[in-house]
Amino acid sequence: MIPVRCFTCGKVISNCWEEYKRRVQEGENPGNVLDDLGVTRYCCRRMILSHVELVDTLAPYQ
């Protein structure tokens, strides 16, 4: 689960996650995808680029 807002600046970034993930899996350059989505601040880019989906991994242990 990606955070709704960037921890540093407070910009909403969760609305970009699904499209970012889909386009990167199709083979596009992550930097270009972030530019197209309007994620230009370094702090917001860090939030998306460093995110790891752990929900599917941890779900069996609930």
DARA-V736389 format. One record per run of one state. SS is the DSSP state (~ for helix, > for strand, _ for the rest). FROM is the first residue (numbers start at 1). LEN is the number of residues. If there is no record, write none. Layout:
ss=SS from=FROM len=LEN
ss=SS from=FROM len=LEN
This chain:
ss=_ from=1 len=4
ss=> from=5 len=1
ss=_ from=6 len=6
ss=> from=12 len=1
ss=_ from=13 len=1
ss=~ from=14 len=12
ss=_ from=26 len=4
ss=~ from=30 len=8
ss=_ from=38 len=4
ss=~ from=42 len=8
ss=_ from=50 len=5
ss=~ from=55 len=7
ss=_ from=62 len=1
